[in-house]
């Protein structure tokens, strides 16, 4: 079928509210952590002792359309970047039919879609100057899987219509395939999984 390039998508403010609610829940949970757990200074002491003195916190910025977090670290130079996810995960929908958008921001640029009340995605830099033009290769397979399999939940949460044109590439994803992809990315990025687990174990065992 395909979606006409003239269809417009609109970011849903409820997406940000959902993230804010999740953040509040996590913050409230952390405030109730028993005193036996390590405090921030102790955690950094443990990390430093394990040779992880160069610690960088993730950038807190999220894409204005699909809400995927920036892949860089806090205070990074240049613009925010990410491998973008299906915009419908964050509540974005087509204004012509009120159905969730299945394309990522990168795909919308290639398809010459339009941002509601702004203009073509290809003029991204004009609308969102702090974010780089979506063009990084790759797929956010975990969020694609969620989008394809949680249409009822998304529809209830955002009060929008189901996406009726979910690509086969998304519907064919399996939990096993996603796990394999995540592990592959972990190895490619040279993340020391064992050392990370050791830090977590020390923090929780105190």
N, C-alpha and C positions, 0 to 999 in steps of 0.2 A: 504494500500500500504506500508507505512513505508519508511523511508529513510535509505539507507545503511550506516553502521557506517563508511565506507571508505570515504563518502562524506566530503569535507572540507568546512569550512566557513571562510570568511575573513572579518575583520572589515572594514567599509568604512570610509575614512577620511572625507567624506562629512558630516558624522554624527556630528563630532566635530565642523565642520564649521557651521553647522546649529545652534548648541547650542551657539557658539560664536556670531553668528549674532543676535540671540534672546537676549543674554546678552547685546549686544551693543544697541539694540533697547530699552530695558528696562532702561539702563543707560541714554540714551538720553532723554527718557521720564521723568525720575526723575529729570534731570537737568532743566526741564521746569516747575516743580511744583511751584505753586504760593507761595509767602512768607507767606501767611496766614496759611500754613500747619506747623505743628510742626517740629522743627529740631531734629537731633539725640539726643542731650543732653536733650531736653524737653521730647522726647518720653521715654527715660530711666527714667526720673524723674516721669512721669505719671505711668510707669510700676512699679517702686519701690514703689510708693504710694499705689498701689493696692496689694502689697504683692508679687510681682513677681520679687524679687531682684535677684534670681538665674537665670540669663539668659544665655543660651548657643546657639551659632550659629551653623547651620548645617555644617557638613563636606562638603567641596567643591569637593571632589574627585568623579569621576564617573567610573563605570566599564569600563575597556578597550575594552570589546566586545559589551555589550548591552547598555552601556552608562547610566544605571540607577544610581542615586546618592547613595552614601554611606548613610546608615540609622543612623549612629552615629553623634556625634557633633564634631565641629572643635577642633582639638587638642586631640582627644580621644586616649587612649592607645590601643595597639594591631593593628591588620589588619583591613582594610575596609571590611564591610559586607553589604549585601542587599538581599532583595527578588528580584531576577532577572526577567527581562521582556523579551518578544520575541526579539531576536537579530535583526530581520528584521526592527524593528522600528527605529533602528539606522543605517540602510543601509547594515547590514551584509547579505551576499549572498553565495550560494554554488558555488564554482569555476567551478564545472562540468556542471552547467546549467544556471548560472547567475540568479537564482531565490532567492527571499528573504528567509531567515532562519526563520522558525516559532518557533523553540524551544528556550527556555531560556537557559542561561549558565548552570543552575542546571540540566536541562534535557539533555543537550549535554554531561555533565559529565557522567550521568547514561547510556547514549546510546553509550558512548565511541567514540564520534565524534572527529574530528581532527581540530585543529587550523591551518590555512594555513601557511605553511613555519615555523611552530614551533613544533607541535607534538600533541599527544592526550590531550584532555581536562583534563584527569585524572592526567596530569603532570602540572596542572594549577600553582601550587606554583613555578615551575621553570620559567615559562614565566612571571607571574605577581606576584612577591613576596610580594607586598604591599597589595594585596587583598587575603582574605581568600578563600579557596576552596568553590565554590558555592554549598551549601547544606542546606540552610535555607528553612524550609517548608513554603508553602504559594504560592499564585498566585498574579501577578500584573494584576488584572482583568481590570482595566481601560485601560492599554496599550494593553492588549489582545483584548479588544473591538475595539480600534483604529486600531490595526493591521488588524483585520478581516474585518473592514468596510471601510478602507481607502487605499486599495491596489492601486487604480488609482492614488491617490495623492502621495503615497510613490514612486510608479513607475516613475511618472513624476519628482519628486524631485531628486531621486537618480539615475535615468536612469537605473533601473534594472527591471527584469521581475517579474510579479506577482507570489506570492506563490500559488501553485495549490493543496497543501495538508494541508490547514488550518484545524486544529482539530475541530470536532463538538462542543467540550466544549467551543471553542472561538466563533464560529458562532452563538451559541445559547444564548450568553450573551445579556442582554438588558440594556439600560440606567438605568431603574428602579432598576434592580438587582445590578448594580454597585454602585448606590447611597446607597442602603441598606447596601452593603458590607462596603462602606466607613464609614457610620454612626456607624456600628457595631464595626469597628476597632477603631474609635474615642472613643467610650465608653469603649472599652477594655483597651485602652491605658491611660484612666483616663485624657483625655484632657478636660480642663474646657472651653467648647465652649462659654458659656455666658461671661466669663471673657475676653476671646480673642476678642469677639465682642465688649465688652465695651471699650477695649483699642483702637480698630480700630475706634469706634465712636468718642472718645475723640480726636484722632489724626486728623480726617477729619473735625471735627466740629469747630476747632479753628479758 
